[in-house]
Amino acid sequence: MAAELARNLLIQAMVLSAPVLLAACLISVVLSLLQTLTSVQEQTLTVVPRLFVVFVVSVATMPWLVRRLVAYTVGLWSDFHRYLG
């Protein structure tokens, strides 16, 4: 049962972090491509847009993240008697 709990927890963590990580990866690839094409190697040109995109995606997906996390928590606490033995 501990392995099942850990597996479900890791699946939820991956699903919840996927939108932010995907957005950060995509913007990083685009910015790296632009830097390569223009030969501009300024570090602030990659950090600031990446932080902005991560912030926007986090705010935009917040209702979905909270609903999913609350549903997982309620499901975990409602089946808690199974894990007590």
Secondary structure, 3 states (H helix, E strand, C coil): CHHHHHHHHHHHHHHHHHHHHHHHHHHHHHHHHHHHHHCCCCCHHHHHHHHHHHHHHHHHHHHHHHHHHHHHHHHHHHCHHHHHC
